Amino acid sequence: MEKLITLVKLSGDVSAEAFADYWRERFLPEFRQLASCRDHLVKAVHHHAVPVSLREDEGLTPNAWAGAGTYYFDRDDIRPLFADPEFKALYARHRHVIGEATHLIVNEIWMYNRDTSHLPVKMFAFFKRKPHLTRAQVQDYYFNEHAAVGASINKNRTVRYIQNHVLEDYTNPDAAYDFDAGPEIWFKSIEVANDLFTDTEAMEILGRDEETFCLRSESVHFLTDEVVVFEAEKAVV
């Protein structure tokens, strides 16, 4: 099973509510009907960005993304989707709302799940490695050393954690978004998330470690909600 993460930006003056409805009711049904998608999509989850600034005082890139879609497929290689002319035509048809989209194929690695209930707040982040590191090297460091640093400052403020590792042989056609990996991290509330990200000591520790492996000025961080918009019968993801 492979996982596609699609980051989207809005075109023009579209409200968050209108975008969420459009993405689910207009875009998704057409996406599901693509020949390269129709028989293989298992689950789709839309995440809508919450207008909260994260770590911008550390010099990190302000968020410009409106949301992230995560799509699970029951096939070993989803790259034929990108070669499908209808896939490109789909985004062209919806460009008046979805002004920009970029795609990452990832391995989803569960780190822990301390609460299986629905959780209202999730953070996405994506980073690029420093030039002297390979993707395999940076993902190994991220999985081991960096995860341990994160655990040391957590204080039980996060309750669910995934690492998304971009496939080693996948290169994003847009170099600006050729990320190597990043987390999905769940919180029980915005207040708990803010408590972590305004913890100066914790963020300094995290930031010092990030400096060892990633280009921090090009990292992206944003909070979202989470809405399952499609799930095939008997799908387990």
CYANA upper distance limits for C-alpha pairs under 8 A (distance plus 0.5 A):
  1 MET  CA     72 TYR  CA      7.41
  1 MET  CA     73 PHE  CA      6.06
  1 MET  CA     74 ASP  CA      5.21
  1 MET  CA     75 ARG  CA      5.91
  1 MET  CA     76 ASP  CA      6.20
  2 GLU  CA     72 TYR  CA      6.44
  2 GLU  CA     73 PHE  CA      5.93
  2 GLU  CA     74 ASP  CA      7.36
  2 GLU  CA     75 ARG  CA      7.11
  2 GLU  CA     76 ASP  CA      6.75
  2 GLU  CA     77 ASP  CA      7.37
  2 GLU  CA     78 ILE  CA      7.43
  2 GLU  CA    105 ILE  CA      7.72
  2 GLU  CA    106 VAL  CA      7.44
  2 GLU  CA    107 ASN  CA      7.31
  3 LYS  CA     70 THR  CA      7.36
  3 LYS  CA     71 TYR  CA      6.14
  3 LYS  CA     72 TYR  CA      5.13
  3 LYS  CA     73 PHE  CA      6.87
  3 LYS  CA    105 ILE  CA      6.37
  3 LYS  CA    106 VAL  CA      6.05
  3 LYS  CA    107 ASN  CA      7.10
  3 LYS  CA    108 GLU  CA      7.61
  4 LEU  CA     69 GLY  CA      8.43
  4 LEU  CA     70 THR  CA      6.22
  4 LEU  CA     71 TYR  CA      5.55
  4 LEU  CA     72 TYR  CA      6.95
  4 LEU  CA    103 HIS  CA      7.36
  4 LEU  CA    104 LEU  CA      6.29
  4 LEU  CA    105 ILE  CA      5.22
  4 LEU  CA    106 VAL  CA      6.85
  5 ILE  CA     68 ALA  CA      7.16
  5 ILE  CA     69 GLY  CA      6.13
  5 ILE  CA     70 THR  CA      5.13
  5 ILE  CA     71 TYR  CA      6.95
  5 ILE  CA    103 HIS  CA      6.28
  5 ILE  CA    104 LEU  CA      5.65
  5 ILE  CA    105 ILE  CA      6.89
  5 ILE  CA    106 VAL  CA      7.87
  6 THR  CA     68 ALA  CA      6.05
  6 THR  CA     69 GLY  CA      5.55
  6 THR  CA     70 THR  CA      7.02
  6 THR  CA    101 ALA  CA      7.00
  6 THR  CA    102 THR  CA      6.11
  6 THR  CA    103 HIS  CA      5.02
  6 THR  CA    104 LEU  CA      6.93
  7 LEU  CA     65 TRP  CA      7.15
  7 LEU  CA     66 ALA  CA      8.24
  7 LEU  CA     67 GLY  CA      6.49
  7 LEU  CA     68 ALA  CA      5.02
  7 LEU  CA     69 GLY  CA      6.98
  7 LEU  CA    101 ALA  CA      6.01
  7 LEU  CA    102 THR  CA      5.89
  7 LEU  CA    103 HIS  CA      7.03
  8 VAL  CA     65 TRP  CA      6.28
  8 VAL  CA     66 ALA  CA      6.31
  8 VAL  CA     67 GLY  CA      6.06
  8 VAL  CA     68 ALA  CA      6.76
  8 VAL  CA     69 GLY  CA      8.50
  8 VAL  CA     98 ILE  CA      6.94
  8 VAL  CA     99 GLY  CA      8.00
  8 VAL  CA    100 GLU  CA      6.16
  8 VAL  CA    101 ALA  CA      4.94
  8 VAL  CA    102 THR  CA      7.25
  9 LYS  CA     64 ALA  CA      7.36
  9 LYS  CA     65 TRP  CA      5.38
  9 LYS  CA     66 ALA  CA      5.52
  9 LYS  CA     67 GLY  CA      7.61
  9 LYS  CA     98 ILE  CA      6.42
  9 LYS  CA     99 GLY  CA      6.16
  9 LYS  CA    100 GLU  CA      5.57
  9 LYS  CA    101 ALA  CA      6.91
 10 LEU  CA     14 VAL  CA      7.44
 10 LEU  CA     19 PHE  CA      8.44
 10 LEU  CA     65 TRP  CA      8.22
 10 LEU  CA     66 ALA  CA      6.77
 10 LEU  CA     97 VAL  CA      6.17
 10 LEU  CA     98 ILE  CA      5.38
 10 LEU  CA     99 GLY  CA      5.49
 10 LEU  CA    100 GLU  CA      7.38
 11 SER  CA     95 ARG  CA      7.45
 11 SER  CA     96 HIS  CA      6.20
 11 SER  CA     97 VAL  CA      5.42
 11 SER  CA     98 ILE  CA      6.10
 11 SER  CA     99 GLY  CA      4.69
 11 SER  CA    100 GLU  CA      8.06
 12 GLY  CA     96 HIS  CA      7.91
 12 GLY  CA     97 VAL  CA      7.65
 12 GLY  CA     99 GLY  CA      8.38
 14 VAL  CA     18 ALA  CA      6.92
 14 VAL  CA     19 PHE  CA      6.79
 14 VAL  CA     97 VAL  CA      7.55
 15 SER  CA     19 PHE  CA      6.61
 16 ALA  CA     20 ALA  CA      6.69
 16 ALA  CA     48 HIS  CA      8.29
 16 ALA  CA     66 ALA  CA      8.44
 17 GLU  CA     21 ASP  CA      6.87
 18 ALA  CA     22 TYR  CA      6.55
 19 PHE  CA     23 TRP  CA      6.40
 19 PHE  CA     97 VAL  CA      7.77
 20 ALA  CA     24 ARG  CA      6.76
 20 ALA  CA     48 HIS  CA      7.58
 21 ASP  CA     25 GLU  CA      6.23
 21 ASP  CA     26 ARG  CA      8.22
 22 TYR  CA     26 ARG  CA      5.58
 22 TYR  CA     27 PHE  CA      6.94
 23 TRP  CA     27 PHE  CA      5.45
 23 TRP  CA     28 LEU  CA      6.62
 24 ARG  CA     28 LEU  CA      5.73
 24 ARG  CA     29 PRO  CA      8.08
 24 ARG  CA     46 HIS  CA      8.42
 24 ARG  CA    229 VAL  CA      7.19
 25 GLU  CA     29 PRO  CA      7.23
 26 ARG  CA     30 GLU  CA      7.58
 27 PHE  CA     31 PHE  CA      6.76
 27 PHE  CA     94 HIS  CA      7.75
 28 LEU  CA     32 ARG  CA      6.59
 29 PRO  CA     33 GLN  CA      6.91
 30 GLU  CA     34 LEU  CA      7.20
 30 GLU  CA     90 LEU  CA      7.95
 31 PHE  CA     37 CYS  CA      7.71
 31 PHE  CA     87 PHE  CA      8.16
 31 PHE  CA     90 LEU  CA      7.78
 32 ARG  CA     37 CYS  CA      6.36
 32 ARG  CA     38 ARG  CA      5.66
 32 ARG  CA     41 LEU  CA      7.69
 33 GLN  CA     37 CYS  CA      7.15
 33 GLN  CA     38 ARG  CA      5.45
 34 LEU  CA     38 ARG  CA      5.99
 34 LEU  CA     86 GLU  CA      7.34
 34 LEU  CA     87 PHE  CA      7.55
 35 ALA  CA     39 ASP  CA      8.10
 36 SER  CA     40 HIS  CA      8.17
 36 SER  CA     80 PRO  CA      7.35
 36 SER  CA     81 LEU  CA      5.85
 36 SER  CA     84 ASP  CA      7.45
 37 CYS  CA     41 LEU  CA      6.25
 37 CYS  CA     81 LEU  CA      7.43
 40 HIS  CA     73 PHE  CA      5.73
 40 HIS  CA     74 ASP  CA      5.80
 40 HIS  CA     75 ARG  CA      6.99
 41 LEU  CA     71 TYR  CA      7.59
 41 LEU  CA     72 TYR  CA      6.47
 41 LEU  CA     73 PHE  CA      5.07
 41 LEU  CA     74 ASP  CA      7.11
 41 LEU  CA    232 ALA  CA      8.15
 42 VAL  CA     71 TYR  CA      8.10
 42 VAL  CA     72 TYR  CA      5.93
 42 VAL  CA     73 PHE  CA      5.83
 42 VAL  CA     74 ASP  CA      6.90
 42 VAL  CA    230 PHE  CA      8.34
 42 VAL  CA    231 GLU  CA      6.39
 42 VAL  CA    232 ALA  CA      5.68
 42 VAL  CA    235 ALA  CA      6.65
 43 LYS  CA     71 TYR  CA      6.32
 43 LYS  CA     72 TYR  CA      5.68
 43 LYS  CA     73 PHE  CA      7.82
 43 LYS  CA    228 VAL  CA      8.25
 43 LYS  CA    229 VAL  CA      8.37
 43 LYS  CA    230 PHE  CA      5.90
 43 LYS  CA    231 GLU  CA      4.84
 43 LYS  CA    232 ALA  CA      6.74
 43 LYS  CA    235 ALA  CA      7.78
 43 LYS  CA    237 VAL  CA      8.08
 44 ALA  CA     69 GLY  CA      7.60
 44 ALA  CA     70 THR  CA      6.29
 44 ALA  CA     71 TYR  CA      5.06
 44 ALA  CA     72 TYR  CA      7.00
 44 ALA  CA    228 VAL  CA      6.62
 44 ALA  CA    229 VAL  CA      6.16
 44 ALA  CA    230 PHE  CA      5.47
 44 ALA  CA    231 GLU  CA      6.96
 45 VAL  CA     69 GLY  CA      6.23
 45 VAL  CA     70 THR  CA      5.72
 45 VAL  CA     71 TYR  CA      7.04
 45 VAL  CA    226 GLU  CA      7.36
 45 VAL  CA    227 VAL  CA      6.10
 45 VAL  CA    228 VAL  CA      4.81
 45 VAL  CA    229 VAL  CA      5.98
 45 VAL  CA    230 PHE  CA      7.47
 46 HIS  CA     67 GLY  CA      7.77
 46 HIS  CA     68 ALA  CA      6.68
 46 HIS  CA     69 GLY  CA      5.10
 46 HIS  CA     70 THR  CA      7.07
 46 HIS  CA    226 GLU  CA      6.58
 46 HIS  CA    227 VAL  CA      5.80
 46 HIS  CA    228 VAL  CA      6.84
 46 HIS  CA    229 VAL  CA      7.06
 47 HIS  CA     67 GLY  CA      5.82
 47 HIS  CA     68 ALA  CA      5.63
 47 HIS  CA     69 GLY  CA      6.54
 47 HIS  CA    224 THR  CA      6.05
 47 HIS  CA    225 ASP  CA      5.87
 47 HIS  CA    226 GLU  CA      5.17
 47 HIS  CA    227 VAL  CA      6.75
 48 HIS  CA     66 ALA  CA      6.65
 48 HIS  CA     67 GLY  CA      4.91
 48 HIS  CA     68 ALA  CA      7.25
 48 HIS  CA    224 THR  CA      5.58
 48 HIS  CA    225 ASP  CA      6.06
 48 HIS  CA    226 GLU  CA      7.50
 49 ALA  CA     65 TRP  CA      7.59
 49 ALA  CA     66 ALA  CA      5.73
 49 ALA  CA     67 GLY  CA      5.53
 49 ALA  CA     68 ALA  CA      8.38
 49 ALA  CA    222 PHE  CA      7.06
 49 ALA  CA    223 LEU  CA      6.23
 49 ALA  CA    224 THR  CA      4.82
 49 ALA  CA    225 ASP  CA      7.34
 50 VAL  CA    222 PHE  CA      7.86
 50 VAL  CA    223 LEU  CA      5.89
 50 VAL  CA    224 THR  CA      5.54
 50 VAL  CA    225 ASP  CA      7.51
 51 PRO  CA    223 LEU  CA      8.26
 52 VAL  CA    222 PHE  CA      8.07
 52 VAL  CA    223 LEU  CA      7.45
 53 SER  CA     62 PRO  CA      7.82
 53 SER  CA     63 ASN  CA      8.20
 53 SER  CA    222 PHE  CA      7.99
 54 LEU  CA     62 PRO  CA      8.26
 54 LEU  CA    197 PHE  CA      7.43
 54 LEU  CA    221 HIS  CA      6.93
 54 LEU  CA    222 PHE  CA      6.97
 54 LEU  CA    223 LEU  CA      8.44
 55 ARG  CA     59 GLY  CA      7.91
 55 ARG  CA     60 LEU  CA      6.83
 55 ARG  CA    197 PHE  CA      7.33
 55 ARG  CA    221 HIS  CA      8.37
 56 GLU  CA     60 LEU  CA      5.58
 56 GLU  CA     61 THR  CA      7.06
 56 GLU  CA     62 PRO  CA      6.50
 59 GLY  CA    216 ARG  CA      8.36
 59 GLY  CA    217 SER  CA      6.66
 60 LEU  CA    216 ARG  CA      6.66
 60 LEU  CA    217 SER  CA      5.32
 60 LEU  CA    218 GLU  CA      7.28
 60 LEU  CA    219 SER  CA      6.76
 60 LEU  CA    220 VAL  CA      7.65
 61 THR  CA    217 SER  CA      6.40
 61 THR  CA    218 GLU  CA      6.53
 61 THR  CA    219 SER  CA      6.72
 61 THR  CA    220 VAL  CA      6.41
 61 THR  CA    221 HIS  CA      8.36
 62 PRO  CA    220 VAL  CA      7.80
 62 PRO  CA    221 HIS  CA      8.35
 63 ASN  CA    220 VAL  CA      6.86
 63 ASN  CA    221 HIS  CA      7.02
 63 ASN  CA    222 PHE  CA      6.74
 67 GLY  CA    224 THR  CA      7.84
 72 TYR  CA    237 VAL  CA      8.32
 73 PHE  CA     78 ILE  CA      7.90
 78 ILE  CA     82 PHE  CA      8.34
 79 ARG  CA     83 ALA  CA      7.48
 80 PRO  CA     84 ASP  CA      6.87
 81 LEU  CA     87 PHE  CA      7.17
 82 PHE  CA     87 PHE  CA      6.95
 82 PHE  CA     88 LYS  CA      7.97
 83 ALA  CA     87 PHE  CA      8.10
 84 ASP  CA     88 LYS  CA      7.54
 85 PRO  CA     89 ALA  CA      6.68
 86 GLU  CA     90 LEU  CA      6.37
 87 PHE  CA     91 TYR  CA      7.28
 88 LYS  CA     92 ALA  CA      6.86
 89 ALA  CA     93 ARG  CA      6.66
 90 LEU  CA     94 HIS  CA      7.03
 91 TYR  CA     95 ARG  CA      6.42
 91 TYR  CA     98 ILE  CA      7.91
 94 HIS  CA     98 ILE  CA      6.33
 94 HIS  CA     99 GLY  CA      8.34
 95 ARG  CA     99 GLY  CA      5.31
 95 ARG  CA    100 GLU  CA      7.79
102 THR  CA    172 ASN  CA      8.35
102 THR  CA    174 ASP  CA      8.19
102 THR  CA    177 TYR  CA      7.70
103 HIS  CA    172 ASN  CA      7.53
104 LEU  CA    166 VAL  CA      6.97
104 LEU  CA    170 TYR  CA      8.47
104 LEU  CA    172 ASN  CA      7.33
104 LEU  CA    179 PHE  CA      8.41
105 ILE  CA    166 VAL  CA      6.17
105 ILE  CA    167 LEU  CA      6.60
105 ILE  CA    170 TYR  CA      7.58
106 VAL  CA    164 ASN  CA      6.16
106 VAL  CA    165 HIS  CA      5.62
106 VAL  CA    166 VAL  CA      4.64
106 VAL  CA    167 LEU  CA      5.86
107 ASN  CA    164 ASN  CA      6.20
107 ASN  CA    165 HIS  CA      5.61
107 ASN  CA    166 VAL  CA      6.80
107 ASN  CA    167 LEU  CA      7.05
108 GLU  CA    162 ILE  CA      7.14
108 GLU  CA    163 GLN  CA      6.54
108 GLU  CA    164 ASN  CA      5.31
108 GLU  CA    165 HIS  CA      7.04
109 ILE  CA    162 ILE  CA      6.07
109 ILE  CA    163 GLN  CA      5.58
109 ILE  CA    164 ASN  CA      6.75
109 ILE  CA    165 HIS  CA      8.07
110 TRP  CA    161 TYR  CA      6.87
110 TRP  CA    162 ILE  CA      5.08
110 TRP  CA    163 GLN  CA      6.94
111 MET  CA    160 ARG  CA      8.25
111 MET  CA    161 TYR  CA      5.93
111 MET  CA    162 ILE  CA      6.03
111 MET  CA    163 GLN  CA      7.47
112 TYR  CA    159 VAL  CA      8.20
112 TYR  CA    160 ARG  CA      6.14
112 TYR  CA    161 TYR  CA      5.98
112 TYR  CA    162 ILE  CA      7.80
113 ASN  CA    159 VAL  CA      6.75
113 ASN  CA    160 ARG  CA      4.92
113 ASN  CA    161 TYR  CA      7.03
114 ARG  CA    159 VAL  CA      5.60
114 ARG  CA    160 ARG  CA      6.41
115 ASP  CA    159 VAL  CA      6.49
115 ASP  CA    160 ARG  CA      7.28
119 LEU  CA    186 TRP  CA      7.22
119 LEU  CA    187 PHE  CA      7.11
119 LEU  CA    188 LYS  CA      6.17
119 LEU  CA    189 SER  CA      8.32
120 PRO  CA    186 TRP  CA      8.41
120 PRO  CA    187 PHE  CA      7.70
120 PRO  CA    188 LYS  CA      6.92
120 PRO  CA    189 SER  CA      6.97
120 PRO  CA    225 ASP  CA      6.19
120 PRO  CA    226 GLU  CA      7.29
121 VAL  CA    186 TRP  CA      6.28
121 VAL  CA    187 PHE  CA      5.79
121 VAL  CA    188 LYS  CA      6.98
121 VAL  CA    189 SER  CA      6.45
121 VAL  CA    190 ILE  CA      6.95
121 VAL  CA    223 LEU  CA      7.25
121 VAL  CA    224 THR  CA      6.36
121 VAL  CA    225 ASP  CA      5.66
121 VAL  CA    226 GLU  CA      7.73
122 LYS  CA    184 GLU  CA      7.04
122 LYS  CA    185 ILE  CA      5.91
122 LYS  CA    186 TRP  CA      4.79
122 LYS  CA    187 PHE  CA      6.60
122 LYS  CA    223 LEU  CA      6.12
122 LYS  CA    224 THR  CA      5.72
122 LYS  CA    225 ASP  CA      6.56
122 LYS  CA    226 GLU  CA      7.60
123 MET  CA    183 PRO  CA      8.03
123 MET  CA    184 GLU  CA      6.07
123 MET  CA    185 ILE  CA      5.61
123 MET  CA    186 TRP  CA      6.89
123 MET  CA    221 HIS  CA      7.55
123 MET  CA    222 PHE  CA      6.15
123 MET  CA    223 LEU  CA      4.83
123 MET  CA    224 THR  CA      6.56
124 PHE  CA    182 GLY  CA      7.61
124 PHE  CA    183 PRO  CA      6.29
124 PHE  CA    184 GLU  CA      5.38
124 PHE  CA    185 ILE  CA      7.29
124 PHE  CA    220 VAL  CA      8.47
124 PHE  CA    221 HIS  CA      6.29
124 PHE  CA    222 PHE  CA      6.06
124 PHE  CA    223 LEU  CA      6.86
124 PHE  CA    224 THR  CA      8.01
125 ALA  CA    182 GLY  CA      5.55
125 ALA  CA    183 PRO  CA      6.08
125 ALA  CA    184 GLU  CA      7.53
125 ALA  CA    219 SER  CA      7.64
125 ALA  CA    220 VAL  CA      5.77
125 ALA  CA    221 HIS  CA      4.80
125 ALA  CA    222 PHE  CA      7.05
126 PHE  CA    179 PHE  CA      6.59
126 PHE  CA    180 ASP  CA      7.79
126 PHE  CA    181 ALA  CA      6.20
126 PHE  CA    182 GLY  CA      4.75
126 PHE  CA    183 PRO  CA      7.58
126 PHE  CA    219 SER  CA      6.20
126 PHE  CA    220 VAL  CA      5.79
126 PHE  CA    221 HIS  CA      7.33
127 PHE  CA    179 PHE  CA      5.85
127 PHE  CA    180 ASP  CA      6.56
127 PHE  CA    181 ALA  CA      6.42
127 PHE  CA    182 GLY  CA      6.59
127 PHE  CA    214 CYS  CA      6.85
127 PHE  CA    215 LEU  CA      7.46
127 PHE  CA    216 ARG  CA      7.75
127 PHE  CA    218 GLU  CA      7.33
127 PHE  CA    219 SER  CA      5.05
127 PHE  CA    220 VAL  CA      7.16
128 LYS  CA    178 ASP  CA      7.53
128 LYS  CA    179 PHE  CA      5.28
128 LYS  CA    180 ASP  CA      5.82
128 LYS  CA    181 ALA  CA      7.86
128 LYS  CA    214 CYS  CA      6.01
128 LYS  CA    215 LEU  CA      6.23
128 LYS  CA    216 ARG  CA      8.44
128 LYS  CA    218 GLU  CA      7.50
128 LYS  CA    219 SER  CA      7.27
129 ARG  CA    133 LEU  CA      6.98
129 ARG  CA    134 THR  CA      8.12
129 ARG  CA    135 ARG  CA      7.58
129 ARG  CA    138 VAL  CA      6.82
129 ARG  CA    179 PHE  CA      8.27
129 ARG  CA    180 ASP  CA      7.03
129 ARG  CA    213 PHE  CA      6.28
129 ARG  CA    214 CYS  CA      4.77
129 ARG  CA    215 LEU  CA      6.55
130 LYS  CA    213 PHE  CA      6.08
130 LYS  CA    214 CYS  CA      5.44
130 LYS  CA    215 LEU  CA      6.26
133 LEU  CA    137 GLN  CA      6.45
133 LEU  CA    138 VAL  CA      6.64
133 LEU  CA    213 PHE  CA      8.11
134 THR  CA    138 VAL  CA      6.76
135 ARG  CA    139 GLN  CA      6.57
135 ARG  CA    168 GLU  CA      6.73
135 ARG  CA    180 ASP  CA      6.82
136 ALA  CA    140 ASP  CA      6.66
136 ALA  CA    168 GLU  CA      7.21
137 GLN  CA    141 TYR  CA      6.83
138 VAL  CA    142 TYR  CA      6.49
138 VAL  CA    180 ASP  CA      8.44
138 VAL  CA    213 PHE  CA      6.95
139 GLN  CA    143 PHE  CA      6.50
139 GLN  CA    165 HIS  CA      7.22
139 GLN  CA    180 ASP  CA      7.99
139 GLN  CA    181 ALA  CA      7.46
140 ASP  CA    144 ASN  CA      6.66
141 TYR  CA    145 GLU  CA      5.82
141 TYR  CA    146 HIS  CA      6.71
141 TYR  CA    213 PHE  CA      8.34
142 TYR  CA    146 HIS  CA      5.27
142 TYR  CA    147 ALA  CA      6.67
143 PHE  CA    147 ALA  CA      6.12
143 PHE  CA    163 GLN  CA      8.13
144 ASN  CA    148 ALA  CA      6.84
145 GLU  CA    149 VAL  CA      6.95
146 HIS  CA    150 GLY  CA      6.74
146 HIS  CA    209 ASP  CA      7.38
146 HIS  CA    210 GLU  CA      8.22
147 ALA  CA    151 ALA  CA      6.67
148 ALA  CA    152 SER  CA      6.79
149 VAL  CA    153 ILE  CA      7.32
149 VAL  CA    205 ILE  CA      8.24
149 VAL  CA    206 LEU  CA      7.27
149 VAL  CA    209 ASP  CA      8.09
150 GLY  CA    154 ASN  CA      6.59
150 GLY  CA    206 LEU  CA      7.22
151 ALA  CA    155 LYS  CA      8.29
153 ILE  CA    202 ALA  CA      6.04
153 ILE  CA    205 ILE  CA      8.48
154 ASN  CA    158 THR  CA      7.21
154 ASN  CA    196 LEU  CA      8.03
157 ARG  CA    187 PHE  CA      7.36
157 ARG  CA    192 VAL  CA      6.75
157 ARG  CA    193 ALA  CA      7.74
157 ARG  CA    196 LEU  CA      7.36
158 THR  CA    185 ILE  CA      7.19
158 THR  CA    186 TRP  CA      6.41
158 THR  CA    187 PHE  CA      5.73
158 THR  CA    188 LYS  CA      8.24
158 THR  CA    193 ALA  CA      8.41
159 VAL  CA    185 ILE  CA      8.09
159 VAL  CA    186 TRP  CA      6.34
159 VAL  CA    187 PHE  CA      6.48
159 VAL  CA    188 LYS  CA      7.94
160 ARG  CA    185 ILE  CA      6.25
160 ARG  CA    186 TRP  CA      5.56
160 ARG  CA    187 PHE  CA      7.94
161 TYR  CA    183 PRO  CA      7.47
161 TYR  CA    184 GLU  CA      6.33
161 TYR  CA    185 ILE  CA      5.11
161 TYR  CA    186 TRP  CA      7.00
162 ILE  CA    183 PRO  CA      6.05
162 ILE  CA    184 GLU  CA      5.59
162 ILE  CA    185 ILE  CA      6.95
163 GLN  CA    181 ALA  CA      7.69
163 GLN  CA    182 GLY  CA      6.35
163 GLN  CA    183 PRO  CA      4.99
163 GLN  CA    184 GLU  CA      6.93
164 ASN  CA    181 ALA  CA      5.90
164 ASN  CA    182 GLY  CA      5.85
164 ASN  CA    183 PRO  CA      6.31
164 ASN  CA    184 GLU  CA      7.99
165 HIS  CA    180 ASP  CA      6.93
165 HIS  CA    181 ALA  CA      5.00
165 HIS  CA    182 GLY  CA      7.33
166 VAL  CA    170 TYR  CA      7.51
166 VAL  CA    179 PHE  CA      7.79
166 VAL  CA    180 ASP  CA      5.78
166 VAL  CA    181 ALA  CA      5.98
171 THR  CA    178 ASP  CA      6.87
172 ASN  CA    177 TYR  CA      7.14
172 ASN  CA    178 ASP  CA      5.32
172 ASN  CA    179 PHE  CA      8.27
173 PRO  CA    178 ASP  CA      8.03
174 ASP  CA    178 ASP  CA      6.92
187 PHE  CA    192 VAL  CA      7.03
187 PHE  CA    193 ALA  CA      6.60
188 LYS  CA    192 VAL  CA      7.17
189 SER  CA    193 ALA  CA      6.99
190 ILE  CA    194 ASN  CA      6.57
191 GLU  CA    195 ASP  CA      6.63
192 VAL  CA    196 LEU  CA      7.05
193 ALA  CA    197 PHE  CA      6.84
194 ASN  CA    198 THR  CA      6.29
195 ASP  CA    199 ASP  CA      6.68
196 LEU  CA    202 ALA  CA      8.00
197 PHE  CA    202 ALA  CA      8.47
197 PHE  CA    203 MET  CA      7.18
198 THR  CA    203 MET  CA      8.09
199 ASP  CA    203 MET  CA      6.68
200 THR  CA    204 GLU  CA      6.61
201 GLU  CA    205 ILE  CA      6.85
202 ALA  CA    206 LEU  CA      6.69
203 MET  CA    207 GLY  CA      6.30
204 GLU  CA    208 ARG  CA      6.61
205 ILE  CA    209 ASP  CA      7.06
206 LEU  CA    210 GLU  CA      6.73
207 GLY  CA    211 GLU  CA      6.74
208 ARG  CA    212 THR  CA      7.59
209 ASP  CA    213 PHE  CA      7.94
210 GLU  CA    214 CYS  CA      6.25
210 GLU  CA    216 ARG  CA      7.38
211 GLU  CA    215 LEU  CA      7.59
211 GLU  CA    216 ARG  CA      7.18
214 CYS  CA    219 SER  CA      8.49
215 LEU  CA    219 SER  CA      7.16
231 GLU  CA    235 ALA  CA      7.07
